[in-house]
Amino acid sequence: MSDKPTIYLDHAASTPTDPQVVEAMLPYFTEIYGNASGLHKQARASARAIDNARQQIADIMGCSPKEIVFTACGSESDNLAIRGVAWAKKLAGKGNHLITTPIEHHAVDHTINQLCDKFGFEQTVAPVDQHGIVNPADIEAAIRPETTLISVIYANNEVGSVQPIAEIGALARKRGVYFHTDAVQAAGYESLAVEDLNVDLLAISGHKIYAPKGVGLLYVRRNTPLLPALTGGGHENNRRPGTENVPYIAGLAKAMELVQAKGSIENARQAALRDKLIAGILENIPGS
């Protein structure tokens, strides 16, 4: 191992788990370890921890705790959102057309591609400009009578472009189309106020915001049709079965609290570091 300090520039791929997050998780590994679906004291303690985390996150996002579904990661959240709405609407005879962009994470575009290739759905891919920004007018122009879902990434995972989510959401609502956004890269930096964003579904992953790998969430607006991709117990209001990962859920809630509290201060710090790095490269590396 080198004695030189590590400069880590891959936080968009994964972050270290914050020590305060680890501290919030620890009791649920060895002290409060019951299955939250049970009736005994340990089980009820685990259930309360999940309820507290759900409320904490709901307060941050400005939604009801019942609209939060805990998952294993952002990719699962994206899959549940897209398949869940697409299948539910198609089964109800309400359409089979999906709208997206060419800059989505694979969890979105591969899912939509499979729905089209294997399950008879159709899609329109709205273009983006040279900065990787989609024009809401292009989204609106793509809407057809049979359109059931629009999915547009909040902040791109490769180039960082931030989309006009609130504007797209407003036009989707006006046209009666459900709107999903992958907010995995935006959660630590942008607003998650779902009412302001006009979203019906929003996906978040813990390991991008200083929580551990293996936990995420999906916001599902009340009355949004969602056919579960998995079947089993009645967990997460019958939307995502499986024994809840209590320590990781507690950790995700703590991480969201921490990144939201830092907000604009952290954004300004990182922007200054970014500008310093770009200036240094341009000054010192010929041809860059």
Secondary structure in CASP SS format (residue, H / E / C, confidence):
PFRMAT SS
TARGET T0000
AUTHOR 0000-0000-0000
METHOD secondary structure of the structure
MODEL  1
M C 1.00
S C 1.00
D C 1.00
K C 1.00
P C 1.00
T C 1.00
I C 1.00
Y C 1.00
L C 1.00
D C 1.00
H C 1.00
A C 1.00
A C 1.00
S C 1.00
T C 1.00
P C 1.00
T C 1.00
D C 1.00
P H 1.00
Q H 1.00
V H 1.00
V H 1.00
E H 1.00
A H 1.00
M H 1.00
L C 1.00
P H 1.00
Y H 1.00
F H 1.00
T H 1.00
E C 1.00
I C 1.00
Y C 1.00
G C 1.00
N C 1.00
A C 1.00
S C 1.00
G C 1.00
L C 1.00
H C 1.00
K H 1.00
Q H 1.00
A H 1.00
R H 1.00
A H 1.00
S H 1.00
A H 1.00
R H 1.00
A H 1.00
I H 1.00
D H 1.00
N H 1.00
A H 1.00
R H 1.00
Q H 1.00
Q H 1.00
I H 1.00
A H 1.00
D H 1.00
I H 1.00
M H 1.00
G C 1.00
C C 1.00
S C 1.00
P H 1.00
K H 1.00
E H 1.00
I E 1.00
V E 1.00
F E 1.00
T E 1.00
A C 1.00
C C 1.00
G H 1.00
S H 1.00
E H 1.00
S H 1.00
D H 1.00
N H 1.00
L H 1.00
A H 1.00
I H 1.00
R H 1.00
G H 1.00
V H 1.00
A H 1.00
W H 1.00
A H 1.00
K H 1.00
K H 1.00
L H 1.00
A C 1.00
G C 1.00
K C 1.00
G C 1.00
N C 1.00
H E 1.00
L E 1.00
I E 1.00
T E 1.00
T C 1.00
P C 1.00
I C 1.00
E C 1.00
H C 1.00
H H 1.00
A H 1.00
V H 1.00
D H 1.00
H H 1.00
T H 1.00
I H 1.00
N H 1.00
Q H 1.00
L H 1.00
C H 1.00
D H 1.00
K H 1.00
F H 1.00
G C 1.00
F C 1.00
E E 1.00
Q E 1.00
T E 1.00
V E 1.00
A C 1.00
P C 1.00
V E 1.00
D C 1.00
Q C 1.00
H C 1.00
G C 1.00
I C 1.00
V E 1.00
N C 1.00
P H 1.00
A H 1.00
D H 1.00
I H 1.00
E H 1.00
A H 1.00
A H 1.00
I C 1.00
R C 1.00
P C 1.00
E C 1.00
T E 1.00
T E 1.00
L E 1.00
I E 1.00
S E 1.00
V C 1.00
I C 1.00
Y C 1.00
A E 1.00
N C 1.00
N C 1.00
E C 1.00
V C 1.00
G C 1.00
S C 1.00
V E 1.00
Q C 1.00
P C 1.00
I H 1.00
A H 1.00
E H 1.00
I H 1.00
G H 1.00
A H 1.00
L H 1.00
A H 1.00
R H 1.00
K H 1.00
R C 1.00
G C 1.00
V C 1.00
Y E 1.00
F E 1.00
H E 1.00
T E 1.00
D E 1.00
A C 1.00
V C 1.00
Q C 1.00
A C 1.00
A C 1.00
G C 1.00
Y C 1.00
E C 1.00
S C 1.00
L C 1.00
A C 1.00
V H 1.00
E H 1.00
D H 1.00
L H 1.00
N C 1.00
V C 1.00
D C 1.00
L E 1.00
L E 1.00
A E 1.00
I E 1.00
S E 1.00
G H 1.00
H H 1.00
K H 1.00
I C 1.00
Y C 1.00
A C 1.00
P C 1.00
K C 1.00
G C 1.00
V C 1.00
G E 1.00
L E 1.00
L E 1.00
Y E 1.00
V E 1.00
R C 1.00
R C 1.00
N C 1.00
T C 1.00
P C 1.00
L C 1.00
L C 1.00
P C 1.00
A C 1.00
L C 1.00
T C 1.00
G C 1.00
G C 1.00
G C 1.00
H H 1.00
E H 1.00
N H 1.00
N H 1.00
R C 1.00
R C 1.00
P C 1.00
G C 1.00
T C 1.00
E C 1.00
N C 1.00
V H 1.00
P H 1.00
Y H 1.00
I H 1.00
A H 1.00
G H 1.00
L H 1.00
A H 1.00
K H 1.00
A H 1.00
M H 1.00
E H 1.00
L H 1.00
V H 1.00
Q H 1.00
A H 1.00
K H 1.00
G H 1.00
S H 1.00
I H 1.00
E H 1.00
N H 1.00
A H 1.00
R H 1.00
Q H 1.00
A H 1.00
A H 1.00
L H 1.00
R H 1.00
D H 1.00
K H 1.00
L H 1.00
I H 1.00
A H 1.00
G H 1.00
I H 1.00
L H 1.00
E H 1.00
N H 1.00
I C 1.00
P C 1.00
G C 1.00
S C 1.00
END
